[in-house]
Amino acid sequence: MRLLVTGGLGFIGSNFIRHWISQHSKDQITNLDKVTYAANPDNLTDLDSNSNYRFIKGDICDQSVVDQLMSNIDLVVNFAAETHVDRSIDDPLLFVKTNVLGTYTLLKSALKHKIKHFHHISTDEVYGTIDHETKDEFSETTPFDPTSPYAAYKASADHFALSFFKTYDLPLTITNCSNNYGPYQNPEKFIPRVITNLLTNKKIPIYGKGENLRDWLYVDDHCRAIETVIEHGKVGETYCIGGLKEACRNIDIVKKILKIMGKSENLIKYVTDRPAHDNYRVSWKKIKEDLAWEPQESLDSGLEKTIDWYQKNQDWWKKAKIEAENFYQKLDNYKNLK
Ligand SMILES: NC(=O)c1ccc[n+]([C@@H]2O[C@H](COP(=O)([O-])OP(=O)(O)OC[C@H]3O[C@@H](n4cnc5c(N)ncnc54)[C@H](O)[C@@H]3O)[C@@H](O)[C@H]2O)c1
């Protein structure tokens, strides 16, 4: 099979490509990535000598590049996106371009080239927020109610994707997953930021009181879930993917990391909350019952593996860490001006 994977130099995309090649060594993968600040070209250097893998630097919004690549493809897996909620508040237009127009460009081209299967990666954030008290959970039938610009553009892309199935019969599946963590995640994101702050003797900023709820999905479990949906999922269906049975408060995650790393809770610093800060909890009953997938990693074992990886791969994250902290500094200055 010939795959076009977009955004494959990012966190989940690079883990997915490595996973797919390990399971389907004869398949050919083309990785189309714009190489934004979020990409790391070192993520897949281990595949440099693999003749079934090729990397193309390009933008999913560029119709001619997309058309050219799509002409020889069986399966599209679309990871490419602007993904950082805080950046979506800072620069929403960029998110409209990549997350909405980019997805539309891919869908249009996939239809033109009669692609056999288009798999679109989305987020549980499209569903908005759960009630903190009742601790309800999202499922595939929860109405979309996005609150951040990031979630709104992802929701828009999901609507476009499903409309291409309903209107034009484009064979398509969608997965809406919860927060991922694991190796190769940019240190601007919550868990790697906590770990890398501790590794560089910095305090850990937590929005509000750290009460916000999240589900956490280890990236390898996510990659297996995507593979399962591609191989056994029903066309036109959406599958929610999560990693835990109970949602976890941000403060609890931080305390777990502090404990594993043998650090003091005095390092926690509470900071002004993000606007419209959501709570998420996702049910993964459908993918478990229909496709027999379930997460293999517990939160404790996943965190231990992740911490170990960041400890051993400091050269990988040092530069991105400086950029991430500069971004957060800019955000703080902006908040102080308001
Ligand atoms: N990380 C999570 O916790 C999470 C949770 C739910 C859903 N998702 C979704 O999973 C997907 C991947 O997320 P991630 O965390 O790996 O993201 P990431 O930010 O680590 O990587 C995104 C990749 O997309 C590339 N990219 C951005 N704009 C592009 C464009 N216009 N053309 C081509 N490539 C472009 C970047 O260069 C980067 O390599 C996204 O669609 C995201 O919305 C992520």
PDBQT file of the ligand as one rigid body, heavy atoms in Angstrom, charges set to zero:
ROOT
HETATM    1  N1  LIG A 401      -0.958  16.235  20.565  1.00  0.00    +0.000 N 
HETATM    2  C1  LIG A 401      -2.153  15.985  21.058  1.00  0.00    +0.000 C 
HETATM    3  O1  LIG A 401      -2.322  15.822  22.267  1.00  0.00    +0.000 OA
HETATM    4  C2  LIG A 401      -3.353  15.879  20.130  1.00  0.00    +0.000 A 
HETATM    5  C3  LIG A 401      -4.594  15.569  20.685  1.00  0.00    +0.000 A 
HETATM    6  C4  LIG A 401      -5.684  15.461  19.846  1.00  0.00    +0.000 A 
HETATM    7  C5  LIG A 401      -5.544  15.625  18.472  1.00  0.00    +0.000 A 
HETATM    8  N2  LIG A 401      -4.325  15.943  17.964  1.00  0.00    +0.000 N 
HETATM    9  C6  LIG A 401      -4.219  16.117  16.503  1.00  0.00    +0.000 C 
HETATM   10  O2  LIG A 401      -3.208  15.240  16.020  1.00  0.00    +0.000 OA
HETATM   11  C7  LIG A 401      -2.534  15.836  14.913  1.00  0.00    +0.000 C 
HETATM   12  C8  LIG A 401      -1.047  15.844  15.167  1.00  0.00    +0.000 C 
HETATM   13  O3  LIG A 401      -0.778  16.536  16.390  1.00  0.00    +0.000 OA
HETATM   14  P1  LIG A 401       0.715  16.700  16.941  1.00  0.00    +0.000 P 
HETATM   15  O4  LIG A 401       0.619  16.907  18.388  1.00  0.00    +0.000 OA
HETATM   16  O5  LIG A 401       1.575  15.633  16.405  1.00  0.00    +0.000 OA
HETATM   17  O6  LIG A 401       1.109  18.064  16.258  1.00  0.00    +0.000 OA
HETATM   18  P2  LIG A 401       2.526  18.783  16.131  1.00  0.00    +0.000 P 
HETATM   19  O7  LIG A 401       2.269  20.231  16.351  1.00  0.00    +0.000 OA
HETATM   20  O8  LIG A 401       3.567  18.096  16.943  1.00  0.00    +0.000 OA
HETATM   21  O9  LIG A 401       2.900  18.527  14.599  1.00  0.00    +0.000 OA
HETATM   22  C9  LIG A 401       2.188  19.095  13.540  1.00  0.00    +0.000 C 
HETATM   23  C10 LIG A 401       2.992  18.837  12.274  1.00  0.00    +0.000 C 
HETATM   24  O10 LIG A 401       2.233  19.376  11.177  1.00  0.00    +0.000 OA
HETATM   25  C11 LIG A 401       3.133  20.099  10.336  1.00  0.00    +0.000 C 
HETATM   26  N3  LIG A 401       2.374  21.144   9.653  1.00  0.00    +0.000 N 
HETATM   27  C12 LIG A 401       1.790  22.245  10.191  1.00  0.00    +0.000 A 
HETATM   28  N4  LIG A 401       1.200  22.978   9.228  1.00  0.00    +0.000 NA
HETATM   29  C13 LIG A 401       1.390  22.311   8.063  1.00  0.00    +0.000 A 
HETATM   30  C14 LIG A 401       0.998  22.559   6.710  1.00  0.00    +0.000 A 
HETATM   31  N5  LIG A 401       0.303  23.660   6.387  1.00  0.00    +0.000 N 
HETATM   32  N6  LIG A 401       1.362  21.668   5.759  1.00  0.00    +0.000 NA
HETATM   33  C15 LIG A 401       2.092  20.556   6.076  1.00  0.00    +0.000 A 
HETATM   34  N7  LIG A 401       2.502  20.284   7.339  1.00  0.00    +0.000 NA
HETATM   35  C16 LIG A 401       2.151  21.145   8.316  1.00  0.00    +0.000 A 
HETATM   36  C17 LIG A 401       4.174  20.687  11.285  1.00  0.00    +0.000 C 
HETATM   37  O11 LIG A 401       5.361  21.057  10.604  1.00  0.00    +0.000 OA
HETATM   38  C18 LIG A 401       4.358  19.535  12.267  1.00  0.00    +0.000 C 
HETATM   39  O12 LIG A 401       5.343  18.639  11.821  1.00  0.00    +0.000 OA
HETATM   40  C19 LIG A 401      -3.145  17.219  14.746  1.00  0.00    +0.000 C 
HETATM   41  O13 LIG A 401      -4.107  17.173  13.743  1.00  0.00    +0.000 OA
HETATM   42  C20 LIG A 401      -3.794  17.509  16.096  1.00  0.00    +0.000 C 
HETATM   43  O14 LIG A 401      -4.888  18.385  15.979  1.00  0.00    +0.000 OA
HETATM   44  C21 LIG A 401      -3.226  16.080  18.754  1.00  0.00    +0.000 A 
ENDROOT
TORSDOF 0
